[in-house]
Amino acid sequence: MDFYQVAWQGLRFYAYHGYFPEERILGNWYELDVTIHLESTNDIQDDLNQTLDYGQVYQICQDNMKVPVDLLETLVEKIGNSIFHRWPHIKSLQLSLRKENPPLGQSKGNACIHWNKTFE
């Protein structure tokens, strides 16, 4: 059985997630990578129904990013479950979400969550 991956890298959003009140007020930049594994059909023949619509995946990500949550873990699970709900034939998902320059004092860098889910 063959599989292929459809991926989006570097999707950027400005959003208001975070546990601390200042994170909900000031907001922050987030960068999201999405990789979806699908079983390969014998012949796609340029049929969008045999794969995923990039625009719809982006819209799901954008809609979820607009709703503030405390934890990045919660956010990646919501995005992943929304994608699976739309395309229940996918085999697995990987999401990586980076919060740029989280409020850690003088620290520079990103906080990052990686989430992997395999569906039976």
C-alpha positions as CSV (number, residue, x, y, z in Angstrom):
1,M,0.0,0.0,0.0
2,D,1.4,3.4,-1.0
3,F,1.0,6.6,1.0
4,Y,1.7,10.2,0.2
5,Q,2.0,13.4,2.3
6,V,0.3,16.7,1.7
7,A,2.0,19.5,3.7
8,W,1.8,23.2,4.4
9,Q,4.8,24.8,6.0
10,G,5.2,28.2,7.6
11,L,1.5,29.3,7.8
12,R,1.7,32.5,9.9
13,F,-1.1,33.8,12.1
14,Y,-1.3,36.7,14.6
15,A,-3.4,35.4,17.5
16,Y,-4.2,35.8,21.2
17,H,-3.4,32.4,22.8
18,G,-1.8,32.0,26.2
19,Y,-2.2,31.2,29.8
20,F,-1.2,34.7,31.1
21,P,-3.5,37.7,30.7
22,E,-0.9,39.8,28.8
23,E,-0.7,37.1,26.1
24,R,-4.4,37.5,25.5
25,I,-4.1,41.3,25.4
26,L,-0.9,41.7,23.3
27,G,-1.2,38.6,21.1
28,N,1.8,37.1,19.3
29,W,2.9,35.6,16.0
30,Y,2.5,31.9,15.4
31,E,3.8,29.6,12.7
32,L,2.1,26.4,11.8
33,D,3.3,23.4,9.8
34,V,0.7,20.7,8.8
35,T,1.5,17.3,7.3
36,I,-1.3,15.0,6.3
37,H,-0.7,11.4,5.3
38,L,-3.2,9.8,2.8
39,E,-3.4,6.4,1.2
40,S,-2.5,6.6,-2.4
41,T,-5.1,5.7,-5.0
42,N,-4.1,4.0,-8.2
43,D,-4.9,7.0,-10.4
44,I,-5.8,10.5,-9.1
45,Q,-6.4,11.8,-12.7
46,D,-6.4,15.5,-11.5
47,D,-9.4,14.8,-9.3
48,L,-9.4,17.1,-6.2
49,N,-11.7,14.7,-4.4
50,Q,-8.8,12.1,-4.3
51,T,-6.7,14.5,-2.2
52,L,-7.1,17.6,0.0
53,D,-8.1,21.1,-0.9
54,Y,-5.3,23.4,0.3
55,G,-7.6,26.3,0.7
56,Q,-10.0,24.3,3.0
57,V,-7.1,23.1,5.2
58,Y,-5.9,26.7,5.5
59,Q,-9.4,27.9,6.4
60,I,-9.7,25.2,9.1
61,C,-6.4,26.3,10.6
62,Q,-7.3,30.0,10.4
63,D,-10.7,29.5,12.0
64,N,-9.1,27.6,14.9
65,M,-6.4,30.2,15.4
66,K,-9.0,32.9,15.9
67,V,-10.4,31.3,19.0
68,P,-8.1,32.0,22.0
69,V,-7.0,29.0,24.2
70,D,-4.7,28.8,27.2
71,L,-2.4,26.0,25.9
72,L,-0.8,25.4,22.5
73,E,-1.4,21.7,23.1
74,T,-5.2,22.4,23.1
75,L,-4.9,24.4,19.9
76,V,-3.0,21.7,17.9
77,E,-5.5,19.1,19.0
78,K,-8.4,21.3,17.9
79,I,-6.9,21.9,14.5
80,G,-6.0,18.3,14.0
81,N,-9.5,17.0,15.0
82,S,-11.1,19.6,12.8
83,I,-9.0,18.4,9.8
84,F,-9.8,14.8,10.5
85,H,-13.5,15.6,10.9
86,R,-13.5,17.2,7.4
87,W,-11.4,14.3,5.8
88,P,-12.0,11.1,7.8
89,H,-10.1,9.1,5.2
90,I,-6.7,10.5,6.2
91,K,-4.3,8.1,7.9
92,S,-2.3,10.4,10.1
93,L,-1.5,14.0,10.9
94,Q,1.5,15.9,12.2
95,L,1.2,19.5,13.4
96,S,4.0,21.8,14.6
97,L,3.0,25.1,16.1
98,R,5.6,27.7,17.1
99,K,4.9,30.7,19.2
100,E,7.5,33.4,18.4
101,N,9.2,35.1,21.3
102,P,7.0,33.8,24.1
103,P,7.0,36.0,27.3
104,L,9.9,34.5,29.1
105,G,11.7,37.6,30.2
106,Q,14.9,38.3,28.1
107,S,14.7,35.0,26.3
108,K,14.7,34.9,22.5
109,G,13.4,32.0,20.5
110,N,10.2,30.1,20.0
111,A,8.0,27.8,22.1
112,C,7.0,24.8,19.9
113,I,4.5,22.0,20.2
114,H,4.7,18.9,17.9
115,W,1.5,16.7,17.7
116,N,1.3,13.4,15.9
117,K,-1.9,11.4,15.5
118,T,-2.5,8.2,13.6
119,F,-6.1,7.1,12.7
120,E,-7.2,3.5,12.3
